[in-house]
Amino acid sequence: MNSAILTISGIKCDNPECNYRHDEVALNEYGEWLDRPCPDCGENLLTEADYNTVKIMVAMTQVANETAPANNVDEPIVEATLDMNGSGSIEVIDMKIKD
C-alpha cells in the first residue's frame, strides 16, 4: 500500500469574489486549463505558478511512495482540503484524521 495518496481535481476561479468552479476537471487535464480565463469574470482559472505547484506535489508523492515503507493498516489516514489562489502557494482549508 502506498504511503501517500494525492487526489487533485477541479478548477476554480482565482478571483475571491467569483464563485465559478468546474469540479469535474481531472488532474491530467490541467494543462488544457492553463491561463484560461474564467467564463464568469475573466480572471485566470489556472496560473503557471499554481500548475507548477501541483506538478511538484505530484512528484513529491511519487518519491514518497518509491522511498517510504508501505503503510501499516493500523496507521491513521490524514485527509486535507487545500486551496490555491494563483500565486503558487497552498492554503490548508481543512485537515482531519479519517475514521
MDTraj code that builds the backbone (N, CA, C; nanometers):
import mdtraj as md
import numpy as np

residues = "MET ASN SER ALA ILE LEU THR ILE SER GLY ILE LYS CYS ASP ASN PRO GLU CYS ASN TYR ARG HIS ASP GLU VAL ALA LEU ASN GLU TYR GLY GLU TRP LEU ASP ARG PRO CYS PRO ASP CYS GLY GLU ASN LEU LEU THR GLU ALA ASP TYR ASN THR VAL LYS ILE MET VAL ALA MET THR GLN VAL ALA ASN GLU THR ALA PRO ALA ASN ASN VAL ASP GLU PRO ILE VAL GLU ALA THR LEU ASP MET ASN GLY SER GLY SER ILE GLU VAL ILE ASP MET LYS ILE LYS ASP".split()
xyz = np.array([
    [0.0838, -0.1180, 0.0000],
    [0.0000, 0.0000, 0.0000],
    [0.0881, 0.1240, 0.0000],
    [0.0482, 0.2263, -0.0760],
    [0.1260, 0.3497, -0.0849],
    [0.1266, 0.4250, 0.0479],
    [0.2359, 0.4972, 0.0723],
    [0.2451, 0.5809, 0.1912],
    [0.1645, 0.7086, 0.1754],
    [0.1541, 0.7569, 0.0515],
    [0.0833, 0.8825, 0.0257],
    [-0.0068, 0.8660, -0.0956],
    [-0.1251, 0.9205, -0.0849],
    [-0.2198, 0.9218, -0.1963],
    [-0.2611, 1.0667, -0.2163],
    [-0.2476, 1.1147, -0.3375],
    [-0.2795, 1.2527, -0.3705],
    [-0.3962, 1.2522, -0.4676],
    [-0.5047, 1.3170, -0.4289],
    [-0.6214, 1.3275, -0.5158],
    [-0.6425, 1.4751, -0.5464],
    [-0.6247, 1.5118, -0.6718],
    [-0.6407, 1.6507, -0.7141],
    [-0.7397, 1.6521, -0.8291],
    [-0.8382, 1.7389, -0.8183],
    [-0.9333, 1.7551, -0.9282],
    [-1.0045, 1.8886, -0.9136],
    [-1.0609, 1.9339, -1.0214],
    [-1.1400, 2.0554, -1.0202],
    [-1.0574, 2.1801, -1.0468],
    [-1.1252, 2.2786, -1.1009],
    [-1.0678, 2.4103, -1.1287],
    [-1.1634, 2.5124, -1.0694],
    [-1.1079, 2.6172, -1.0093],
    [-1.1907, 2.7263, -0.9595],
    [-1.1275, 2.8583, -1.0008],
    [-1.2099, 2.9598, -1.0056],
    [-1.1614, 3.0928, -1.0408],
    [-1.0731, 3.1463, -0.9281],
    [-0.9655, 3.2182, -0.9652],
    [-0.8760, 3.2767, -0.8656],
    [-0.9309, 3.4051, -0.8047],
    [-1.0362, 3.4607, -0.8632],
    [-1.0961, 3.5827, -0.8112],
    [-1.1788, 3.5476, -0.6870],
    [-1.1437, 3.6014, -0.5693],
    [-1.2168, 3.5662, -0.4470],
    [-1.3634, 3.6093, -0.4497],
    [-1.3997, 3.7001, -0.5386],
    [-1.5391, 3.7452, -0.5469],
    [-1.6208, 3.6668, -0.6495],
    [-1.5568, 3.5729, -0.7180],
    [-1.6247, 3.4927, -0.8191],
    [-1.6419, 3.3499, -0.7669],
    [-1.7539, 3.2904, -0.7927],
    [-1.7824, 3.1558, -0.7427],
    [-1.7715, 3.0480, -0.8496],
    [-1.7097, 3.0785, -0.9638],
    [-1.7020, 2.9786, -1.0710],
    [-1.6156, 2.8603, -1.0283],
    [-1.6683, 2.7402, -1.0496],
    [-1.5976, 2.6148, -1.0232],
    [-1.6316, 2.5174, -1.1345],
    [-1.5369, 2.4318, -1.1655],
    [-1.5620, 2.3203, -1.2576],
    [-1.4979, 2.1993, -1.1906],
    [-1.5740, 2.1304, -1.1078],
    [-1.5218, 2.0238, -1.0230],
    [-1.4896, 1.8948, -1.0979],
    [-1.5337, 1.8821, -1.2212],
    [-1.5122, 1.7574, -1.2954],
    [-1.3794, 1.7534, -1.3712],
    [-1.2997, 1.8597, -1.3663],
    [-1.1718, 1.8622, -1.4365],
    [-1.0734, 1.7692, -1.3659],
    [-1.0196, 1.6726, -1.4405],
    [-0.9240, 1.5765, -1.3851],
    [-0.7822, 1.6345, -1.3885],
    [-0.6982, 1.5846, -1.3016],
    [-0.5597, 1.6306, -1.2936],
    [-0.4888, 1.6221, -1.4287],
    [-0.5109, 1.5148, -1.5037],
    [-0.4423, 1.5001, -1.6327],
    [-0.4937, 1.5980, -1.7381],
    [-0.5972, 1.6757, -1.7074],
    [-0.6499, 1.7771, -1.7990],
    [-0.6037, 1.9185, -1.7624],
    [-0.5295, 1.9330, -1.6543],
    [-0.4925, 2.0663, -1.6067],
    [-0.4173, 2.1492, -1.7107],
    [-0.3316, 2.0870, -1.7877],
    [-0.2570, 2.1610, -1.8894],
    [-0.3462, 2.2341, -1.9875],
    [-0.4630, 2.1796, -2.0134],
    [-0.5594, 2.2422, -2.1046],
    [-0.6236, 2.3672, -2.0439],
    [-0.6156, 2.3821, -1.9124],
    [-0.6787, 2.4939, -1.8424],
    [-0.5798, 2.6046, -1.8067],
    [-0.4551, 2.5862, -1.8390],
    [-0.3508, 2.6834, -1.8055],
    [-0.3778, 2.8177, -1.8729],
    [-0.3822, 2.9228, -1.7925],
    [-0.4042, 3.0612, -1.8377],
    [-0.5375, 3.0825, -1.9090],
    [-0.6327, 2.9937, -1.8878],
    [-0.7653, 3.0086, -1.9474],
    [-0.8471, 3.1069, -1.8626],
    [-0.9177, 3.2011, -1.9259],
    [-0.9970, 3.2976, -1.8487],
    [-1.1257, 3.2353, -1.7945],
    [-1.1672, 3.2833, -1.6807],
    [-1.2930, 3.2412, -1.6199],
    [-1.4082, 3.2859, -1.7101],
    [-1.5031, 3.1960, -1.7382],
    [-1.6164, 3.2359, -1.8220],
    [-1.7104, 3.3353, -1.7532],
    [-1.7016, 3.3473, -1.6206],
    [-1.7895, 3.4400, -1.5486],
    [-1.7290, 3.5791, -1.5313],
    [-1.5981, 3.5861, -1.4982],
    [-1.5397, 3.7176, -1.4672],
    [-1.4129, 3.7503, -1.5460],
    [-1.3549, 3.6525, -1.6149],
    [-1.2350, 3.6772, -1.6944],
    [-1.1037, 3.6553, -1.6213],
    [-1.1079, 3.6356, -1.4895],
    [-0.9869, 3.6090, -1.4115],
    [-0.9260, 3.4746, -1.4546],
    [-0.8001, 3.4565, -1.4255],
    [-0.7311, 3.3330, -1.4618],
    [-0.7857, 3.2141, -1.3825],
    [-0.8040, 3.0998, -1.4510],
    [-0.8501, 2.9786, -1.3832],
    [-0.7356, 2.8933, -1.3308],
    [-0.6228, 2.8916, -1.4005],
    [-0.5063, 2.8145, -1.3554],
    [-0.3804, 2.8862, -1.4001],
    [-0.3066, 2.9396, -1.3044],
    [-0.1829, 3.0110, -1.3356],
    [-0.0664, 2.9131, -1.3499],
    [0.0377, 2.9585, -1.4124],
    [0.1602, 2.8784, -1.4250],
    [0.2149, 2.8453, -1.2867],
    [0.2075, 2.9419, -1.1945],
    [0.2583, 2.9195, -1.0577],
    [0.1827, 2.8067, -0.9883],
    [0.0489, 2.8077, -0.9961],
    [-0.0297, 2.7009, -0.9336],
    [-0.0063, 2.5677, -1.0039],
    [0.0025, 2.5697, -1.1355],
    [0.0258, 2.4462, -1.2111],
    [0.1597, 2.3841, -1.1729],
    [0.2630, 2.4686, -1.1586],
    [0.3949, 2.4181, -1.1170],
    [0.3896, 2.3595, -0.9759],
    [0.3151, 2.4230, -0.8862],
    [0.2999, 2.3707, -0.7503],
    [0.2320, 2.2344, -0.7521],
    [0.1283, 2.2197, -0.8343],
    [0.0593, 2.0904, -0.8460],
    [0.1553, 1.9836, -0.8970],
    [0.2359, 2.0169, -0.9978],
    [0.3314, 1.9192, -1.0516],
    [0.4345, 1.8800, -0.9467],
    [0.4768, 1.9748, -0.8624],
    [0.5711, 1.9444, -0.7535],
    [0.5047, 1.8522, -0.6512],
    [0.3794, 1.8784, -0.6184],
    [0.3073, 1.7929, -0.5222],
    [0.2967, 1.6496, -0.5753],
    [0.2682, 1.6350, -0.7035],
    [0.2585, 1.5020, -0.7648],
    [0.3946, 1.4325, -0.7592],
    [0.5011, 1.5049, -0.7936],
    [0.6357, 1.4463, -0.7916],
    [0.6763, 1.4064, -0.6500],
    [0.6454, 1.4895, -0.5506],
    [0.6787, 1.4571, -0.4117],
    [0.6044, 1.3327, -0.3648],
    [0.4805, 1.3176, -0.4066],
    [0.4019, 1.1995, -0.3698],
    [0.4623, 1.0747, -0.4316],
    [0.5051, 1.0850, -0.5560],
    [0.5686, 0.9709, -0.6225],
    [0.6976, 0.9305, -0.5517],
    [0.7787, 1.0288, -0.5146],
    [0.9038, 0.9997, -0.4437],
    [0.8737, 0.9366, -0.3082],
    [0.7754, 0.9891, -0.2365],
    [0.7399, 0.9321, -0.1059],
    [0.6988, 0.7861, -0.1205],
    [0.6228, 0.7559, -0.2234],
    [0.5764, 0.6187, -0.2424],
    [0.6870, 0.5253, -0.2910],
    [0.7885, 0.5793, -0.3551],
    [0.9014, 0.4975, -0.4007],
    [1.0018, 0.4718, -0.2894],
    [1.0091, 0.5610, -0.1905],
    [1.1150, 0.5511, -0.0903],
    [1.0663, 0.5165, 0.0507],
    [0.9437, 0.5519, 0.0834],
    [0.8929, 0.5282, 0.2189],
    [0.8418, 0.3855, 0.2323],
    [0.8453, 0.3332, 0.3540],
    [0.7884, 0.1992, 0.3746],
    [0.6375, 0.2021, 0.3516],
    [0.5834, 0.0879, 0.3194],
    [0.4392, 0.0773, 0.2968],
    [0.3632, 0.1113, 0.4237],
    [0.2440, 0.1625, 0.4069],
    [0.1580, 0.1962, 0.5195],
    [0.1168, 0.0715, 0.5957],
    [0.1148, 0.0834, 0.7251],
    [0.0577, -0.0194, 0.8104],
    [-0.0927, 0.0075, 0.8160],
    [-0.1742, -0.0949, 0.8041],
    [-0.3194, -0.0752, 0.8023],
    [-0.3720, -0.0103, 0.9300],
    [-0.2962, -0.0155, 1.0382],
    [-0.3397, 0.0451, 1.1637],
    [-0.3010, 0.1923, 1.1767],
    [-0.2207, 0.2437, 1.0835],
    [-0.1794, 0.3836, 1.0898],
    [-0.2938, 0.4743, 1.0468],
    [-0.3047, 0.5919, 1.1099],
    [-0.4134, 0.6830, 1.0722],
    [-0.3935, 0.7391, 0.9312],
    [-0.5027, 0.7716, 0.8692],
    [-0.5005, 0.8344, 0.7373],
    [-0.5414, 0.9796, 0.7561],
    [-0.4579, 1.0695, 0.7076],
    [-0.4859, 1.2123, 0.7185],
    [-0.5420, 1.2594, 0.5851],
    [-0.6533, 1.3315, 0.5925],
    [-0.7166, 1.3860, 0.4734],
    [-0.7170, 1.5373, 0.4868],
    [-0.6770, 1.6071, 0.3793],
    [-0.6714, 1.7526, 0.3843],
    [-0.7376, 1.8125, 0.2607],
    [-0.7999, 1.9265, 0.2795],
    [-0.8550, 2.0054, 0.1706],
    [-0.7670, 2.1287, 0.1582],
    [-0.7151, 2.1511, 0.0368],
    [-0.6239, 2.2614, 0.0123],
    [-0.6848, 2.3602, -0.0856],
    [-0.6386, 2.4845, -0.0798],
    [-0.6854, 2.5879, -0.1722],
    [-0.5646, 2.6596, -0.2300],
    [-0.5754, 2.6955, -0.3574],
    [-0.4701, 2.7715, -0.4244],
    [-0.5346, 2.8962, -0.4839],
    [-0.4578, 3.0063, -0.4914],
    [-0.5156, 3.1336, -0.5340],
    [-0.4474, 3.1963, -0.6544],
    [-0.3642, 3.1220, -0.7235],
    [-0.2951, 3.1753, -0.8405],
    [-0.1509, 3.2133, -0.8138],
    [-0.1123, 3.2218, -0.6860],
    [0.0229, 3.2655, -0.6500],
    [0.1230, 3.1497, -0.6428],
    [0.0721, 3.0264, -0.6479],
    [0.1582, 2.9099, -0.6315],
    [0.1642, 2.8615, -0.4878],
    [0.1077, 2.9393, -0.3948],
    [0.1068, 2.8977, -0.2549],
    [-0.0171, 2.8124, -0.2280],
    [-0.0093, 2.7359, -0.1194],
    [-0.1166, 2.6450, -0.0821],
    [-0.1679, 2.6837, 0.0556],
    [-0.3002, 2.6894, 0.0706],
    [-0.3619, 2.7137, 0.1997],
    [-0.4360, 2.5868, 0.2419],
    [-0.4113, 2.5422, 0.3634],
    [-0.4826, 2.4267, 0.4159],
    [-0.6172, 2.4766, 0.4688],
    [-0.7250, 2.4289, 0.4069],
    [-0.8600, 2.4685, 0.4455],
    [-0.9115, 2.3796, 0.5583],
    [-0.8852, 2.2511, 0.5482],
    [-0.9345, 2.1554, 0.6464],
    [-0.8387, 2.0361, 0.6502],
    [-0.8129, 1.9841, 0.7686],
    [-0.7304, 1.8645, 0.7827],
    [-0.7883, 1.7814, 0.8964],
    [-0.8052, 1.6514, 0.8687],
    [-0.8614, 1.5636, 0.9703],
    [-0.8083, 1.4225, 0.9538],
    [-0.8171, 1.3468, 1.0603],
    [-0.7817, 1.2054, 1.0561],
    [-0.9077, 1.1288, 1.0184],
    [-0.8972, 1.0512, 0.9116],
    [-1.0127, 0.9738, 0.8652],
    [-1.0384, 0.8553, 0.9574],
    [-1.1635, 0.8248, 0.9755],
    [-1.2017, 0.7061, 1.0543],
    [-1.1867, 0.5807, 0.9728],
])
top = md.Topology()
chain = top.add_chain()
for i, resn in enumerate(residues, 1):
    res = top.add_residue(resn, chain, resSeq=i)
    for name in ("N", "CA", "C"):
        top.add_atom(name, md.element.get_by_symbol(name[0]), res)
traj = md.Trajectory(xyz[None], top)
